[in-house]
Amino acid sequence: MIIGLVTAIAASACYGTGSVLQAVGSRKSARREAAKASGGTVTQHGGPSLSSTAKAAVTWEFMVGTVLDFIGFGLGALAARMLPLFLSQTVISANLVITAVLSVKLLNIRLTRAEWASIGVVCSALVLLATAAGPEGSGHTPIDTHWWLLVASVVIIGGGTLLVRLLGGRAAILAGLLSGLGFGALGVGVRVLNGVDPFHLPSLLGDPALYAILVAGIGGMYLHTVALQIGSVNGATAALVVGETVVPGILGVLWLGDSSRPGFAWMAILGFVVAVAGAVAVAWFGEPESTSPDGEQDPGSEQAVAVGHGSTPTAGSGTGPTAEALPEESSRNAAV
């Protein structure tokens, strides 16, 4: 249990740090595209085009953040096999808190009292969850359920990508929710994956859950990148937290046999609900925009970026509160 908790916290730290760097890279790309005022940066529906999303993903800050995301994924996958999903997914989603704290230093923002209070609520809820969590379930499920997981992942990512592109700039919350569901499906897939312990390559390659993990992971990252670029970032982040924690937590209890310690079910439920509510609050109370010392809007702020790019990059799932953008050179120095 202790090793699993440490692993989940390390995964959360990787996601949270990566989110801040991704926010810097996304905003830098958005400012460059706005300055060029080149065509093809948005779709006819007002959402980011594939090329603009790709340009955001090739800034060095975003790439370093993505590497940290992959490390976080590996650690999170390990944690998902050692802890009940309602605990591992909730601890990992607490990267919101890490993102918020790091943003104070790296992105030069100020957290409000409501944000600090929300962070305190999340930390307290995680203590309740860790205290109440019992042994994780076996994870052994019929192969048919692995196929259903693959089908669900394809529907979530494929159908979601189409809907997000059709809705354009109005799809931030939907993109956040769908990316969260994708990351949640990834956690479930890791938990039920055959051929891991003991390792058996033919069983691993023949398990539909492996391909569900790939579809949900890659698709979730794409939708997360889109959510970083468009619309209501706070709402999108809150939706991601709900999708990433609530559904896997429920499936872990009902399907995989996760449980709390005897007599502590009430504490597990309370901790889970409070942790999700606190994480949503951390996202929701994030400052929507920044201003320069003379009262003018920062070129990297939400509205300024939206004017030129139709997007609002921010930290995310990994995700966090809306991050203030520094001027490009300051961002580079801070990130280093």
ChimeraX attribute file (.defattr): number of C-alpha atoms within 10 A of each C-alpha:
attribute: neighborCount
match mode: 1-to-1
recipient: residues
	/A:1	15
	/A:2	10
	/A:3	12
	/A:4	20
	/A:5	19
	/A:6	14
	/A:7	25
	/A:8	30
	/A:9	23
	/A:10	20
	/A:11	30
	/A:12	31
	/A:13	24
	/A:14	28
	/A:15	34
	/A:16	34
	/A:17	31
	/A:18	31
	/A:19	36
	/A:20	31
	/A:21	32
	/A:22	31
	/A:23	31
	/A:24	34
	/A:25	29
	/A:26	29
	/A:27	34
	/A:28	27
	/A:29	24
	/A:30	28
	/A:31	22
	/A:32	17
	/A:33	20
	/A:34	18
	/A:35	11
	/A:36	10
	/A:37	12
	/A:38	12
	/A:39	8
	/A:40	13
	/A:41	23
	/A:42	21
	/A:43	18
	/A:44	13
	/A:45	14
	/A:46	19
	/A:47	28
	/A:48	26
	/A:49	18
	/A:50	16
	/A:51	12
	/A:52	21
	/A:53	21
	/A:54	14
	/A:55	19
	/A:56	29
	/A:57	21
	/A:58	15
	/A:59	19
	/A:60	15
	/A:61	25
	/A:62	26
	/A:63	17
	/A:64	19
	/A:65	25
	/A:66	22
	/A:67	15
	/A:68	21
	/A:69	26
	/A:70	17
	/A:71	17
	/A:72	27
	/A:73	24
	/A:74	14
	/A:75	21
	/A:76	29
	/A:77	22
	/A:78	20
	/A:79	30
	/A:80	28
	/A:81	21
	/A:82	21
	/A:83	26
	/A:84	29
	/A:85	32
	/A:86	28
	/A:87	30
	/A:88	30
	/A:89	28
	/A:90	30
	/A:91	31
	/A:92	31
	/A:93	31
	/A:94	31
	/A:95	29
	/A:96	34
	/A:97	27
	/A:98	22
	/A:99	31
	/A:100	31
	/A:101	21
	/A:102	19
	/A:103	27
	/A:104	14
	/A:105	12
	/A:106	25
	/A:107	23
	/A:108	16
	/A:109	20
	/A:110	16
	/A:111	18
	/A:112	12
	/A:113	10
	/A:114	14
	/A:115	23
	/A:116	16
	/A:117	15
	/A:118	24
	/A:119	23
	/A:120	16
	/A:121	20
	/A:122	28
	/A:123	20
	/A:124	15
	/A:125	25
	/A:126	22
	/A:127	14
	/A:128	20
	/A:129	28
	/A:130	20
	/A:131	15
	/A:132	22
	/A:133	24
	/A:134	20
	/A:135	14
	/A:136	23
	/A:137	19
	/A:138	13
	/A:139	19
	/A:140	13
	/A:141	13
	/A:142	9
	/A:143	15
	/A:144	9
	/A:145	14
	/A:146	22
	/A:147	16
	/A:148	14
	/A:149	23
	/A:150	24
	/A:151	16
	/A:152	17
	/A:153	30
	/A:154	18
	/A:155	13
	/A:156	20
	/A:157	24
	/A:158	14
	/A:159	12
	/A:160	21
	/A:161	21
	/A:162	11
	/A:163	14
	/A:164	23
	/A:165	22
	/A:166	16
	/A:167	17
	/A:168	23
	/A:169	25
	/A:170	17
	/A:171	23
	/A:172	30
	/A:173	23
	/A:174	21
	/A:175	30
	/A:176	34
	/A:177	27
	/A:178	30
	/A:179	37
	/A:180	32
	/A:181	28
	/A:182	32
	/A:183	31
	/A:184	30
	/A:185	29
	/A:186	31
	/A:187	29
	/A:188	29
	/A:189	27
	/A:190	22
	/A:191	27
	/A:192	23
	/A:193	24
	/A:194	26
	/A:195	16
	/A:196	13
	/A:197	7
	/A:198	7
	/A:199	10
	/A:200	11
	/A:201	12
	/A:202	10
	/A:203	13
	/A:204	16
	/A:205	14
	/A:206	12
	/A:207	20
	/A:208	22
	/A:209	29
	/A:210	22
	/A:211	22
	/A:212	27
	/A:213	24
	/A:214	16
	/A:215	22
	/A:216	32
	/A:217	22
	/A:218	17
	/A:219	23
	/A:220	30
	/A:221	20
	/A:222	20
	/A:223	24
	/A:224	28
	/A:225	28
	/A:226	31
	/A:227	36
	/A:228	31
	/A:229	30
	/A:230	28
	/A:231	24
	/A:232	23
	/A:233	31
	/A:234	28
	/A:235	21
	/A:236	29
	/A:237	37
	/A:238	28
	/A:239	23
	/A:240	32
	/A:241	34
	/A:242	22
	/A:243	22
	/A:244	29
	/A:245	28
	/A:246	21
	/A:247	18
	/A:248	26
	/A:249	25
	/A:250	14
	/A:251	17
	/A:252	23
	/A:253	17
	/A:254	11
	/A:255	16
	/A:256	21
	/A:257	16
	/A:258	23
	/A:259	21
	/A:260	23
	/A:261	13
	/A:262	9
	/A:263	9
	/A:264	17
	/A:265	16
	/A:266	11
	/A:267	19
	/A:268	26
	/A:269	16
	/A:270	15
	/A:271	28
	/A:272	24
	/A:273	17
	/A:274	21
	/A:275	29
	/A:276	24
	/A:277	18
	/A:278	26
	/A:279	29
	/A:280	25
	/A:281	23
	/A:282	31
	/A:283	29
	/A:284	23
	/A:285	19
	/A:286	22
	/A:287	18
	/A:288	18
	/A:289	17
	/A:290	22
	/A:291	14
	/A:292	11
	/A:293	8
	/A:294	7
	/A:295	8
	/A:296	9
	/A:297	15
	/A:298	20
	/A:299	19
	/A:300	25
	/A:301	24
	/A:302	29
	/A:303	19
	/A:304	20
	/A:305	25
	/A:306	20
	/A:307	11
	/A:308	19
	/A:309	27
	/A:310	23
	/A:311	31
	/A:312	31
	/A:313	32
	/A:314	32
	/A:315	34
	/A:316	36
	/A:317	32
	/A:318	34
	/A:319	36
	/A:320	36
	/A:321	33
	/A:322	33
	/A:323	35
	/A:324	28
	/A:325	28
	/A:326	24
	/A:327	16
	/A:328	16
	/A:329	10
	/A:330	14
	/A:331	20
	/A:332	17
	/A:333	10
	/A:334	15
	/A:335	15
	/A:336	9
